Amino acid sequence: MTVVPYVAGAHGGERHDVLARLRHFAAHEAGWDVARTSFSDSDPAMPVERRKAFAAACRYAGAGHASGLLTVGRTAVTADDAAYERVLTFLHERRVFLAYLPLLGEGAVQ
């Protein structure tokens, strides 16, 4: 399986660190392939429906380039339950899964 990393809210070096953690977890802990392409939005407070990079990541995976999206946690997607349900429905219809890094202490990469 191939996953595409997605980051929300990180800038510059921090974004690169988070992407590195996501790639490391995918490749070394989960045994997944990692897409060459990654996506990031700078404002996690922006509604998920208006985040261009998140939409692009969903389209990328939905087009068959990846089996899933990998991000740090649900808050990187949205805290809004209705919006989250729409995202999950959209991904499910395209047979794309959404995965998160495990919490620290549960096999998470630090």
Backbone bond lengths (Angstrom), bond angles and torsions (degrees), N, CA, C in turn:
res aa  C-N    CA-C-N  psi(-1)  N-CA   C-N-CA  omega(-1)  CA-C   N-CA-C  phi
1 M - - - 1.446 - - 1.515 109.63 -
2 T 1.293 115.53 147.11 1.451 122.18 177.83 1.522 108.81 -115.48
3 V 1.323 116.30 136.72 1.464 121.09 175.85 1.522 109.45 -119.53
4 V 1.311 114.61 152.60 1.457 121.59 176.20 1.529 107.61 -111.56
5 P 1.340 117.78 124.80 1.461 120.60 179.28 1.532 111.83 -73.83
6 Y 1.338 115.25 142.26 1.461 122.36 175.94 1.523 109.09 -134.60
7 V 1.327 115.68 133.48 1.467 122.13 179.61 1.524 108.54 -127.65
8 A 1.327 116.05 139.53 1.465 121.12 175.32 1.522 109.14 -124.88
9 G 1.324 115.57 128.98 1.453 121.19 171.43 1.511 117.45 90.72
10 A 1.296 119.04 -10.56 1.462 120.94 179.54 1.526 109.36 -88.64
11 H 1.312 116.16 147.45 1.467 121.57 -178.41 1.521 110.18 -125.37
12 G 1.330 116.39 149.85 1.461 122.86 171.90 1.509 114.22 49.22
13 G 1.333 115.32 -123.96 1.459 121.63 -177.50 1.514 113.10 -62.22
14 E 1.329 116.16 -35.39 1.463 119.61 178.49 1.525 110.27 -62.93
15 R 1.331 117.01 -42.56 1.466 120.78 178.70 1.527 110.20 -60.32
16 H 1.326 116.39 -43.82 1.469 120.14 179.38 1.528 111.06 -63.47
17 D 1.334 117.48 -38.21 1.465 121.10 177.65 1.525 111.48 -64.49
18 V 1.323 116.53 -44.28 1.465 120.32 179.69 1.526 110.13 -65.25
19 L 1.317 117.22 -44.04 1.469 119.65 177.44 1.528 111.05 -60.85
20 A 1.320 117.31 -38.59 1.466 121.05 177.47 1.525 110.74 -63.50
21 R 1.335 116.95 -41.35 1.476 120.33 177.40 1.521 110.68 -62.79
22 L 1.333 116.14 -43.19 1.467 119.88 179.22 1.529 110.97 -62.92
23 R 1.314 116.47 -45.93 1.468 120.41 179.71 1.527 111.38 -62.99
24 H 1.322 116.15 -42.98 1.467 120.22 179.84 1.526 110.21 -61.49
25 F 1.327 116.51 -49.03 1.465 119.71 179.58 1.527 110.50 -58.14
26 A 1.332 116.94 -48.63 1.463 120.63 -177.21 1.523 111.10 -58.77
27 A 1.312 116.43 -49.00 1.465 120.70 -174.14 1.519 113.60 -77.49
28 H 1.328 117.28 -40.27 1.468 120.05 -170.44 1.524 114.52 -102.00
29 E 1.302 117.46 -24.68 1.463 119.95 -179.52 1.532 111.70 -102.69
30 A 1.310 116.58 -44.07 1.462 120.84 -176.34 1.524 112.76 -92.75
31 G 1.333 117.53 -18.58 1.456 120.78 -179.30 1.518 114.01 75.31
32 W 1.331 117.13 24.39 1.455 121.48 179.75 1.519 110.12 -95.38
33 D 1.317 115.34 156.84 1.457 120.55 168.12 1.525 107.24 -80.66
34 V 1.313 116.39 152.61 1.461 121.15 -179.68 1.521 108.60 -115.55
35 A 1.313 116.01 128.43 1.466 120.70 178.04 1.527 109.28 -61.42
36 R 1.314 116.01 147.80 1.464 120.51 176.56 1.517 111.51 -65.73
37 T 1.312 115.97 -29.44 1.449 122.13 -178.33 1.519 109.92 -89.53
38 S 1.319 116.81 140.94 1.460 121.87 172.60 1.523 107.42 -132.02
39 F 1.316 115.92 163.77 1.456 121.13 -175.82 1.514 110.17 -132.92
40 S 1.342 116.32 145.82 1.461 120.08 176.82 1.520 110.86 -151.21
41 D 1.315 114.75 140.62 1.455 123.13 173.72 1.518 107.62 -113.12
42 S 1.315 116.58 145.00 1.467 119.83 -176.21 1.516 113.55 -85.44
43 D 1.323 119.12 -21.14 1.464 120.94 -174.75 1.520 111.46 -120.91
44 P 1.344 118.13 96.60 1.461 119.52 -179.54 1.530 113.17 -70.29
45 A 1.339 117.11 -13.49 1.460 120.04 178.01 1.530 111.80 -78.43
46 M 1.329 116.66 -18.43 1.462 120.35 177.84 1.532 108.37 -66.02
47 P 1.326 118.04 137.96 1.467 119.60 177.76 1.531 110.66 -53.26
48 V 1.308 115.70 139.56 1.463 121.09 -175.07 1.531 111.43 -57.83
49 E 1.314 117.70 -31.69 1.465 121.12 -179.67 1.527 111.87 -66.75
50 R 1.332 118.07 -18.71 1.467 121.69 -178.38 1.525 112.66 -104.28
51 R 1.318 118.01 0.03 1.469 121.00 -179.96 1.529 109.84 -83.57
52 K 1.306 114.91 112.55 1.473 120.58 -175.12 1.520 112.45 -64.78
53 A 1.323 118.40 -42.07 1.463 120.34 -177.69 1.527 111.28 -68.82
54 F 1.338 117.52 -38.23 1.462 119.31 178.47 1.527 109.72 -64.33
55 A 1.327 116.50 -43.53 1.470 120.02 177.80 1.523 110.37 -61.21
56 A 1.323 116.57 -40.99 1.470 120.30 178.99 1.526 111.00 -65.15
57 A 1.326 117.59 -39.79 1.466 121.01 178.31 1.528 110.39 -63.04
58 C 1.327 116.30 -42.20 1.468 120.23 178.03 1.525 111.29 -63.55
59 R 1.330 116.69 -43.68 1.476 120.07 178.23 1.528 110.85 -64.49
60 Y 1.324 116.99 -41.31 1.463 122.62 179.70 1.530 109.90 -58.27
61 A 1.324 116.06 -50.66 1.460 119.61 179.67 1.527 110.80 -68.10
62 G 1.327 116.63 -42.49 1.455 120.84 -179.31 1.516 113.55 -62.83
63 A 1.332 116.57 -24.43 1.463 121.14 178.05 1.529 111.97 -81.30
64 G 1.323 116.71 0.38 1.463 120.81 176.67 1.510 115.25 97.62
65 H 1.318 118.29 5.95 1.464 121.20 179.75 1.525 112.58 -79.92
66 A 1.331 117.49 -16.57 1.465 122.01 179.13 1.524 108.37 -152.26
67 S 1.315 115.27 154.87 1.463 120.96 177.47 1.515 111.58 -87.59
68 G 1.352 115.91 -21.69 1.455 118.66 -176.20 1.508 112.84 -158.69
69 L 1.326 114.37 168.67 1.456 123.60 173.43 1.515 107.92 -107.61
70 L 1.316 117.03 140.65 1.458 122.18 178.46 1.511 108.51 -124.46
71 T 1.332 116.07 126.86 1.453 121.83 177.91 1.520 108.90 -140.80
72 V 1.330 117.22 179.50 1.464 120.11 -173.54 1.517 113.63 -77.90
73 G 1.310 118.86 -26.52 1.454 120.93 -179.37 1.513 111.20 177.41
74 R 1.313 115.37 174.51 1.461 119.92 -176.95 1.523 111.75 -59.60
75 T 1.310 118.98 -36.56 1.461 120.18 -178.44 1.525 111.99 -62.88
76 A 1.321 117.93 -20.13 1.467 120.40 174.87 1.523 110.94 -71.38
77 V 1.321 116.22 -19.41 1.458 120.87 177.72 1.532 108.16 -94.38
78 T 1.312 117.16 -68.35 1.467 122.23 177.51 1.521 110.07 -172.50
79 A 1.316 115.78 150.17 1.466 121.44 173.94 1.527 110.59 -93.10
80 D 1.329 116.99 -10.26 1.457 122.51 -179.07 1.531 109.43 -79.27
81 D 1.321 116.73 117.84 1.464 121.02 -175.61 1.525 113.38 -61.04
82 A 1.317 117.23 -42.13 1.474 120.05 -178.91 1.527 110.79 -66.65
83 A 1.327 116.80 -42.62 1.467 120.19 178.25 1.526 110.31 -65.03
84 Y 1.326 116.77 -39.93 1.466 120.83 178.86 1.530 110.48 -61.72
85 E 1.309 115.91 -42.14 1.463 119.50 178.61 1.529 110.91 -63.12
86 R 1.331 117.93 -39.27 1.468 120.84 177.34 1.529 110.74 -64.08
87 V 1.319 117.01 -40.44 1.469 120.70 177.76 1.522 109.94 -62.18
88 L 1.324 116.54 -47.98 1.466 119.64 -179.43 1.526 111.72 -61.89
89 T 1.311 117.24 -40.16 1.463 120.95 178.02 1.527 110.34 -63.25
90 F 1.323 116.66 -46.31 1.461 121.68 178.46 1.529 110.65 -57.01
91 L 1.326 116.41 -47.76 1.468 120.15 -178.86 1.525 111.12 -67.42
92 H 1.322 117.22 -42.42 1.459 121.53 -179.63 1.533 110.90 -59.37
93 E 1.323 116.04 -42.80 1.459 119.91 -179.74 1.526 111.79 -62.21
94 R 1.324 116.84 -22.69 1.463 121.77 -179.92 1.532 112.02 -104.30
95 R 1.332 115.42 8.20 1.470 122.32 179.34 1.528 111.78 58.87
96 V 1.326 115.41 42.47 1.460 122.78 178.61 1.525 107.73 -116.08
97 F 1.336 116.91 133.24 1.457 119.58 178.23 1.523 110.44 -98.42
98 L 1.338 114.78 162.68 1.455 123.01 177.62 1.515 106.74 -120.26
99 A 1.332 116.81 124.92 1.462 121.08 -177.48 1.523 109.99 -127.66
100 Y 1.333 114.51 154.05 1.464 121.89 -179.36 1.518 110.15 -126.04
101 L 1.330 115.37 154.73 1.458 119.64 170.77 1.520 108.50 -62.11
102 P 1.325 118.40 141.67 1.474 119.47 175.46 1.514 109.49 -65.55
103 L 1.318 115.85 154.62 1.458 121.18 176.03 1.519 109.91 -64.85
104 L 1.324 116.66 152.13 1.457 120.33 177.41 1.529 109.34 -55.23
105 G 1.309 116.19 139.38 1.454 120.79 -178.32 1.508 112.96 91.34
106 E 1.333 117.27 -9.49 1.465 121.33 179.28 1.514 110.44 -119.67
107 G 1.335 116.76 41.88 1.439 121.06 178.79 1.506 114.11 87.67
108 A 1.336 117.00 11.53 1.460 120.19 -177.43 1.529 111.11 -73.47
109 V 1.289 114.89 150.36 1.461 121.96 174.46 1.516 107.10 -81.71
110 Q 1.323 116.64 130.44 1.460 119.11 -179.10 1.498 110.56 -100.75
